[in-house]
Amino acid sequence: IVSTEVESSNMSLVLSTDHEMMTFALNSQHMNMRYVSVFMFMVALKQASS
C-alpha cells in the first residue's frame, strides 16, 4: 500500500514535470524527440507499477 501511494505521488510529480518539459520542448523545437522520450518513460513507469 505504501509503495502504491509513493508511486502515485511520483506519477503526479512526473506529470507536472512532463508539462514543463513539453512547454520547453515546444519552445526549443525538439517536441518530437522529447515527447517520445517522455512518453516512453511514462509507459515504463506504468508497466513497472502494474
mmCIF file of the N, C-alpha and C atoms, coordinates in Angstrom:
data_MODEL
# 
_entry.id   MODEL 
# 
loop_
_atom_site.group_PDB 
_atom_site.id 
_atom_site.type_symbol 
_atom_site.label_atom_id 
_atom_site.label_alt_id 
_atom_site.label_comp_id 
_atom_site.label_asym_id 
_atom_site.label_entity_id 
_atom_site.label_seq_id 
_atom_site.pdbx_PDB_ins_code 
_atom_site.Cartn_x 
_atom_site.Cartn_y 
_atom_site.Cartn_z 
_atom_site.occupancy 
_atom_site.B_iso_or_equiv 
_atom_site.pdbx_formal_charge 
_atom_site.auth_seq_id 
_atom_site.auth_comp_id 
_atom_site.auth_asym_id 
_atom_site.auth_atom_id 
_atom_site.pdbx_PDB_model_num 
ATOM 1   N N  . ILE A 1 1  ? 0.853  -1.205 0.000   1.00 0.00 ? 1  ILE A N  1 
ATOM 2   C CA . ILE A 1 1  ? 0.000  0.000  0.000   1.00 0.00 ? 1  ILE A CA 1 
ATOM 3   C C  . ILE A 1 1  ? 0.879  1.243  0.000   1.00 0.00 ? 1  ILE A C  1 
ATOM 4   N N  . VAL A 1 2  ? 1.913  1.223  0.809   1.00 0.00 ? 2  VAL A N  1 
ATOM 5   C CA . VAL A 1 2  ? 2.807  2.383  0.881   1.00 0.00 ? 2  VAL A CA 1 
ATOM 6   C C  . VAL A 1 2  ? 3.457  2.636  -0.475  1.00 0.00 ? 2  VAL A C  1 
ATOM 7   N N  . SER A 1 3  ? 3.945  1.564  -1.107  1.00 0.00 ? 3  SER A N  1 
ATOM 8   C CA . SER A 1 3  ? 4.617  1.730  -2.391  1.00 0.00 ? 3  SER A CA 1 
ATOM 9   C C  . SER A 1 3  ? 3.662  2.292  -3.437  1.00 0.00 ? 3  SER A C  1 
ATOM 10  N N  . THR A 1 4  ? 2.387  1.866  -3.376  1.00 0.00 ? 4  THR A N  1 
ATOM 11  C CA . THR A 1 4  ? 1.390  2.384  -4.317  1.00 0.00 ? 4  THR A CA 1 
ATOM 12  C C  . THR A 1 4  ? 1.195  3.876  -4.112  1.00 0.00 ? 4  THR A C  1 
ATOM 13  N N  . GLU A 1 5  ? 1.140  4.298  -2.861  1.00 0.00 ? 5  GLU A N  1 
ATOM 14  C CA . GLU A 1 5  ? 0.969  5.716  -2.562  1.00 0.00 ? 5  GLU A CA 1 
ATOM 15  C C  . GLU A 1 5  ? 2.163  6.520  -3.054  1.00 0.00 ? 5  GLU A C  1 
ATOM 16  N N  . VAL A 1 6  ? 3.357  5.970  -2.846  1.00 0.00 ? 6  VAL A N  1 
ATOM 17  C CA . VAL A 1 6  ? 4.565  6.645  -3.299  1.00 0.00 ? 6  VAL A CA 1 
ATOM 18  C C  . VAL A 1 6  ? 4.575  6.744  -4.826  1.00 0.00 ? 6  VAL A C  1 
ATOM 19  N N  . GLU A 1 7  ? 4.219  5.650  -5.497  1.00 0.00 ? 7  GLU A N  1 
ATOM 20  C CA . GLU A 1 7  ? 4.184  5.656  -6.950  1.00 0.00 ? 7  GLU A CA 1 
ATOM 21  C C  . GLU A 1 7  ? 3.172  6.672  -7.463  1.00 0.00 ? 7  GLU A C  1 
ATOM 22  N N  . SER A 1 8  ? 2.024  6.753  -6.783  1.00 0.00 ? 8  SER A N  1 
ATOM 23  C CA . SER A 1 8  ? 1.006  7.720  -7.165  1.00 0.00 ? 8  SER A CA 1 
ATOM 24  C C  . SER A 1 8  ? 1.537  9.138  -7.013  1.00 0.00 ? 8  SER A C  1 
ATOM 25  N N  . SER A 1 9  ? 2.237  9.384  -5.919  1.00 0.00 ? 9  SER A N  1 
ATOM 26  C CA . SER A 1 9  ? 2.824  10.692 -5.676  1.00 0.00 ? 9  SER A CA 1 
ATOM 27  C C  . SER A 1 9  ? 3.874  11.006 -6.746  1.00 0.00 ? 9  SER A C  1 
ATOM 28  N N  . ASN A 1 10 ? 4.710  10.021 -7.053  1.00 0.00 ? 10 ASN A N  1 
ATOM 29  C CA . ASN A 1 10 ? 5.730  10.206 -8.075  1.00 0.00 ? 10 ASN A CA 1 
ATOM 30  C C  . ASN A 1 10 ? 5.103  10.471 -9.440  1.00 0.00 ? 10 ASN A C  1 
ATOM 31  N N  . MET A 1 11 ? 4.003  9.766  -9.756  1.00 0.00 ? 11 MET A N  1 
ATOM 32  C CA . MET A 1 11 ? 3.331  9.962  -11.030 1.00 0.00 ? 11 MET A CA 1 
ATOM 33  C C  . MET A 1 11 ? 2.841  11.398 -11.155 1.00 0.00 ? 11 MET A C  1 
ATOM 34  N N  . SER A 1 12 ? 2.291  11.947 -10.060 1.00 0.00 ? 12 SER A N  1 
ATOM 35  C CA . SER A 1 12 ? 1.837  13.332 -10.076 1.00 0.00 ? 12 SER A CA 1 
ATOM 36  C C  . SER A 1 12 ? 3.011  14.264 -10.358 1.00 0.00 ? 12 SER A C  1 
ATOM 37  N N  . LEU A 1 13 ? 4.147  13.989 -9.728  1.00 0.00 ? 13 LEU A N  1 
ATOM 38  C CA . LEU A 1 13 ? 5.337  14.793 -9.938  1.00 0.00 ? 13 LEU A CA 1 
ATOM 39  C C  . LEU A 1 13 ? 5.810  14.674 -11.381 1.00 0.00 ? 13 LEU A C  1 
ATOM 40  N N  . VAL A 1 14 ? 5.780  13.447 -11.909 1.00 0.00 ? 14 VAL A N  1 
ATOM 41  C CA . VAL A 1 14 ? 6.197  13.219 -13.296 1.00 0.00 ? 14 VAL A CA 1 
ATOM 42  C C  . VAL A 1 14 ? 5.280  13.964 -14.251 1.00 0.00 ? 14 VAL A C  1 
ATOM 43  N N  . LEU A 1 15 ? 3.981  13.923 -13.997 1.00 0.00 ? 15 LEU A N  1 
ATOM 44  C CA . LEU A 1 15 ? 3.031  14.618 -14.857 1.00 0.00 ? 15 LEU A CA 1 
ATOM 45  C C  . LEU A 1 15 ? 3.285  16.116 -14.841 1.00 0.00 ? 15 LEU A C  1 
ATOM 46  N N  . SER A 1 16 ? 3.587  16.651 -13.662 1.00 0.00 ? 16 SER A N  1 
ATOM 47  C CA . SER A 1 16 ? 3.894  18.069 -13.537 1.00 0.00 ? 16 SER A CA 1 
ATOM 48  C C  . SER A 1 16 ? 5.164  18.402 -14.312 1.00 0.00 ? 16 SER A C  1 
ATOM 49  N N  . THR A 1 17 ? 6.188  17.560 -14.147 1.00 0.00 ? 17 THR A N  1 
ATOM 50  C CA . THR A 1 17 ? 7.445  17.741 -14.862 1.00 0.00 ? 17 THR A CA 1 
ATOM 51  C C  . THR A 1 17 ? 7.234  17.598 -16.355 1.00 0.00 ? 17 THR A C  1 
ATOM 52  N N  . ASP A 1 18 ? 6.378  16.650 -16.742 1.00 0.00 ? 18 ASP A N  1 
ATOM 53  C CA . ASP A 1 18 ? 6.082  16.403 -18.140 1.00 0.00 ? 18 ASP A CA 1 
ATOM 54  C C  . ASP A 1 18 ? 5.536  17.663 -18.799 1.00 0.00 ? 18 ASP A C  1 
ATOM 55  N N  . HIS A 1 19 ? 4.673  18.384 -18.119 1.00 0.00 ? 19 HIS A N  1 
ATOM 56  C CA . HIS A 1 19 ? 4.099  19.615 -18.657 1.00 0.00 ? 19 HIS A CA 1 
ATOM 57  C C  . HIS A 1 19 ? 5.187  20.651 -18.903 1.00 0.00 ? 19 HIS A C  1 
ATOM 58  N N  . GLU A 1 20 ? 6.098  20.772 -17.950 1.00 0.00 ? 20 GLU A N  1 
ATOM 59  C CA . GLU A 1 20 ? 7.203  21.718 -18.086 1.00 0.00 ? 20 GLU A CA 1 
ATOM 60  C C  . GLU A 1 20 ? 8.103  21.326 -19.249 1.00 0.00 ? 20 GLU A C  1 
ATOM 61  N N  . MET A 1 21 ? 8.364  20.024 -19.364 1.00 0.00 ? 21 MET A N  1 
ATOM 62  C CA . MET A 1 21 ? 9.221  19.535 -20.451 1.00 0.00 ? 21 MET A CA 1 
ATOM 63  C C  . MET A 1 21 ? 8.561  19.768 -21.801 1.00 0.00 ? 21 MET A C  1 
ATOM 64  N N  . MET A 1 22 ? 7.263  19.534 -21.882 1.00 0.00 ? 22 MET A N  1 
ATOM 65  C CA . MET A 1 22 ? 6.552  19.751 -23.141 1.00 0.00 ? 22 MET A CA 1 
ATOM 66  C C  . MET A 1 22 ? 6.594  21.222 -23.536 1.00 0.00 ? 22 MET A C  1 
ATOM 67  N N  . THR A 1 23 ? 6.425  22.103 -22.547 1.00 0.00 ? 23 THR A N  1 
ATOM 68  C CA . THR A 1 23 ? 6.483  23.539 -22.814 1.00 0.00 ? 23 THR A CA 1 
ATOM 69  C C  . THR A 1 23 ? 7.871  23.917 -23.327 1.00 0.00 ? 23 THR A C  1 
ATOM 70  N N  . PHE A 1 24 ? 8.900  23.396 -22.663 1.00 0.00 ? 24 PHE A N  1 
ATOM 71  C CA . PHE A 1 24 ? 10.273 23.657 -23.072 1.00 0.00 ? 24 PHE A CA 1 
ATOM 72  C C  . PHE A 1 24 ? 10.522 23.069 -24.458 1.00 0.00 ? 24 PHE A C  1 
ATOM 73  N N  . ALA A 1 25 ? 9.972  21.875 -24.696 1.00 0.00 ? 25 ALA A N  1 
ATOM 74  C CA . ALA A 1 25 ? 10.169 21.204 -25.979 1.00 0.00 ? 25 ALA A CA 1 
ATOM 75  C C  . ALA A 1 25 ? 9.570  22.033 -27.109 1.00 0.00 ? 25 ALA A C  1 
ATOM 76  N N  . LEU A 1 26 ? 8.386  22.564 -26.880 1.00 0.00 ? 26 LEU A N  1 
ATOM 77  C CA . LEU A 1 26 ? 7.749  23.402 -27.894 1.00 0.00 ? 26 LEU A CA 1 
ATOM 78  C C  . LEU A 1 26 ? 8.610  24.632 -28.179 1.00 0.00 ? 26 LEU A C  1 
ATOM 79  N N  . ASN A 1 27 ? 9.134  25.223 -27.116 1.00 0.00 ? 27 ASN A N  1 
ATOM 80  C CA . ASN A 1 27 ? 9.944  26.428 -27.263 1.00 0.00 ? 27 ASN A CA 1 
ATOM 81  C C  . ASN A 1 27 ? 11.270 26.139 -27.963 1.00 0.00 ? 27 ASN A C  1 
ATOM 82  N N  . SER A 1 28 ? 11.806 24.937 -27.744 1.00 0.00 ? 28 SER A N  1 
ATOM 83  C CA . SER A 1 28 ? 13.114 24.602 -28.299 1.00 0.00 ? 28 SER A CA 1 
ATOM 84  C C  . SER A 1 28 ? 13.015 23.856 -29.619 1.00 0.00 ? 28 SER A C  1 
ATOM 85  N N  . GLN A 1 29 ? 11.754 23.628 -30.094 1.00 0.00 ? 29 GLN A N  1 
ATOM 86  C CA . GLN A 1 29 ? 11.520 22.981 -31.383 1.00 0.00 ? 29 GLN A CA 1 
ATOM 87  C C  . GLN A 1 29 ? 12.104 21.575 -31.449 1.00 0.00 ? 29 GLN A C  1 
ATOM 88  N N  . HIS A 1 30 ? 12.140 20.884 -30.307 1.00 0.00 ? 30 HIS A N  1 
ATOM 89  C CA . HIS A 1 30 ? 12.561 19.484 -30.285 1.00 0.00 ? 30 HIS A CA 1 
ATOM 90  C C  . HIS A 1 30 ? 11.414 18.636 -29.744 1.00 0.00 ? 30 HIS A C  1 
ATOM 91  N N  . MET A 1 31 ? 10.166 19.047 -30.051 1.00 0.00 ? 31 MET A N  1 
ATOM 92  C CA . MET A 1 31 ? 8.997  18.418 -29.454 1.00 0.00 ? 31 MET A CA 1 
ATOM 93  C C  . MET A 1 31 ? 8.970  16.915 -29.709 1.00 0.00 ? 31 MET A C  1 
ATOM 94  N N  . ASN A 1 32 ? 9.168  16.496 -30.937 1.00 0.00 ? 32 ASN A N  1 
ATOM 95  C CA . ASN A 1 32 ? 9.007  15.084 -31.262 1.00 0.00 ? 32 ASN A CA 1 
ATOM 96  C C  . ASN A 1 32 ? 9.951  14.194 -30.460 1.00 0.00 ? 32 ASN A C  1 
ATOM 97  N N  . MET A 1 33 ? 11.233 14.508 -30.470 1.00 0.00 ? 33 MET A N  1 
ATOM 98  C CA . MET A 1 33 ? 12.229 13.703 -29.764 1.00 0.00 ? 33 MET A CA 1 
ATOM 99  C C  . MET A 1 33 ? 11.945 13.694 -28.268 1.00 0.00 ? 33 MET A C  1 
ATOM 100 N N  . ARG A 1 34 ? 11.675 14.872 -27.715 1.00 0.00 ? 34 ARG A N  1 
ATOM 101 C CA . ARG A 1 34 ? 11.442 14.974 -26.282 1.00 0.00 ? 34 ARG A CA 1 
ATOM 102 C C  . ARG A 1 34 ? 10.131 14.317 -25.891 1.00 0.00 ? 34 ARG A C  1 
ATOM 103 N N  . TYR A 1 35 ? 9.100  14.487 -26.700 1.00 0.00 ? 35 TYR A N  1 
ATOM 104 C CA . TYR A 1 35 ? 7.821  13.882 -26.367 1.00 0.00 ? 35 TYR A CA 1 
ATOM 105 C C  . TYR A 1 35 ? 7.929  12.361 -26.371 1.00 0.00 ? 35 TYR A C  1 
ATOM 106 N N  . VAL A 1 36 ? 8.623  11.818 -27.359 1.00 0.00 ? 36 VAL A N  1 
ATOM 107 C CA . VAL A 1 36 ? 8.804  10.362 -27.409 1.00 0.00 ? 36 VAL A CA 1 
ATOM 108 C C  . VAL A 1 36 ? 9.560  9.880  -26.178 1.00 0.00 ? 36 VAL A C  1 
ATOM 109 N N  . SER A 1 37 ? 10.594 10.605 -25.792 1.00 0.00 ? 37 SER A N  1 
ATOM 110 C CA . SER A 1 37 ? 11.370 10.220 -24.610 1.00 0.00 ? 37 SER A CA 1 
ATOM 111 C C  . SER A 1 37 ? 10.499 10.225 -23.363 1.00 0.00 ? 37 SER A C  1 
ATOM 112 N N  . VAL A 1 38 ? 9.719  11.269 -23.186 1.00 0.00 ? 38 VAL A N  1 
ATOM 113 C CA . VAL A 1 38 ? 8.832  11.368 -22.023 1.00 0.00 ? 38 VAL A CA 1 
ATOM 114 C C  . VAL A 1 38 ? 7.769  10.290 -22.085 1.00 0.00 ? 38 VAL A C  1 
ATOM 115 N N  . PHE A 1 39 ? 7.207  10.081 -23.274 1.00 0.00 ? 39 PHE A N  1 
ATOM 116 C CA . PHE A 1 39 ? 6.150  9.085  -23.420 1.00 0.00 ? 39 PHE A CA 1 
ATOM 117 C C  . PHE A 1 39 ? 6.649  7.695  -23.063 1.00 0.00 ? 39 PHE A C  1 
ATOM 118 N N  . MET A 1 40 ? 7.834  7.350  -23.558 1.00 0.00 ? 40 MET A N  1 
ATOM 119 C CA . MET A 1 40 ? 8.409  6.039  -23.257 1.00 0.00 ? 40 MET A CA 1 
ATOM 120 C C  . MET A 1 40 ? 8.681  5.899  -21.764 1.00 0.00 ? 40 MET A C  1 
ATOM 121 N N  . PHE A 1 41 ? 9.126  6.999  -21.132 1.00 0.00 ? 41 PHE A N  1 
ATOM 122 C CA . PHE A 1 41 ? 9.374  6.997  -19.692 1.00 0.00 ? 41 PHE A CA 1 
ATOM 123 C C  . PHE A 1 41 ? 8.075  6.770  -18.921 1.00 0.00 ? 41 PHE A C  1 
ATOM 124 N N  . MET A 1 42 ? 7.007  7.425  -19.357 1.00 0.00 ? 42 MET A N  1 
ATOM 125 C CA . MET A 1 42 ? 5.707  7.266  -18.713 1.00 0.00 ? 42 MET A CA 1 
ATOM 126 C C  . MET A 1 42 ? 5.203  5.837  -18.860 1.00 0.00 ? 42 MET A C  1 
ATOM 127 N N  . VAL A 1 43 ? 5.360  5.266  -20.058 1.00 0.00 ? 43 VAL A N  1 
ATOM 128 C CA . VAL A 1 43 ? 4.932  3.883  -20.305 1.00 0.00 ? 43 VAL A CA 1 
ATOM 129 C C  . VAL A 1 43 ? 5.710  2.923  -19.409 1.00 0.00 ? 43 VAL A C  1 
ATOM 130 N N  . ALA A 1 44 ? 7.013  3.166  -19.291 1.00 0.00 ? 44 ALA A N  1 
ATOM 131 C CA . ALA A 1 44 ? 7.849  2.308  -18.450 1.00 0.00 ? 44 ALA A CA 1 
ATOM 132 C C  . ALA A 1 44 ? 7.393  2.380  -16.988 1.00 0.00 ? 44 ALA A C  1 
ATOM 133 N N  . LEU A 1 45 ? 7.051  3.574  -16.514 1.00 0.00 ? 45 LEU A N  1 
ATOM 134 C CA . LEU A 1 45 ? 6.569  3.725  -15.148 1.00 0.00 ? 45 LEU A CA 1 
ATOM 135 C C  . LEU A 1 45 ? 5.268  2.972  -14.947 1.00 0.00 ? 45 LEU A C  1 
ATOM 136 N N  . LYS A 1 46 ? 4.356  3.096  -15.905 1.00 0.00 ? 46 LYS A N  1 
ATOM 137 C CA . LYS A 1 46 ? 3.060  2.433  -15.781 1.00 0.00 ? 46 LYS A CA 1 
ATOM 138 C C  . LYS A 1 46 ? 3.233  0.916  -15.766 1.00 0.00 ? 46 LYS A C  1 
ATOM 139 N N  . GLN A 1 47 ? 4.130  0.419  -16.618 1.00 0.00 ? 47 GLN A N  1 
ATOM 140 C CA . GLN A 1 47 ? 4.365  -1.021 -16.665 1.00 0.00 ? 47 GLN A CA 1 
ATOM 141 C C  . GLN A 1 47 ? 5.008  -1.498 -15.361 1.00 0.00 ? 47 GLN A C  1 
ATOM 142 N N  . ALA A 1 48 ? 5.908  -0.685 -14.818 1.00 0.00 ? 48 ALA A N  1 
ATOM 143 C CA . ALA A 1 48 ? 6.604  -1.074 -13.589 1.00 0.00 ? 48 ALA A CA 1 
ATOM 144 C C  . ALA A 1 48 ? 5.647  -1.096 -12.395 1.00 0.00 ? 48 ALA A C  1 
ATOM 145 N N  . SER A 1 49 ? 4.640  -0.247 -12.414 1.00 0.00 ? 49 SER A N  1 
ATOM 146 C CA . SER A 1 49 ? 3.729  -0.138 -11.274 1.00 0.00 ? 49 SER A CA 1 
ATOM 147 C C  . SER A 1 49 ? 2.583  -1.149 -11.357 1.00 0.00 ? 49 SER A C  1 
ATOM 148 N N  . SER A 1 50 ? 2.411  -1.784 -12.514 1.00 0.00 ? 50 SER A N  1 
ATOM 149 C CA . SER A 1 50 ? 1.308  -2.732 -12.674 1.00 0.00 ? 50 SER A CA 1 
ATOM 150 C C  . SER A 1 50 ? 1.778  -4.177 -12.553 1.00 0.00 ? 50 SER A C  1 
# 
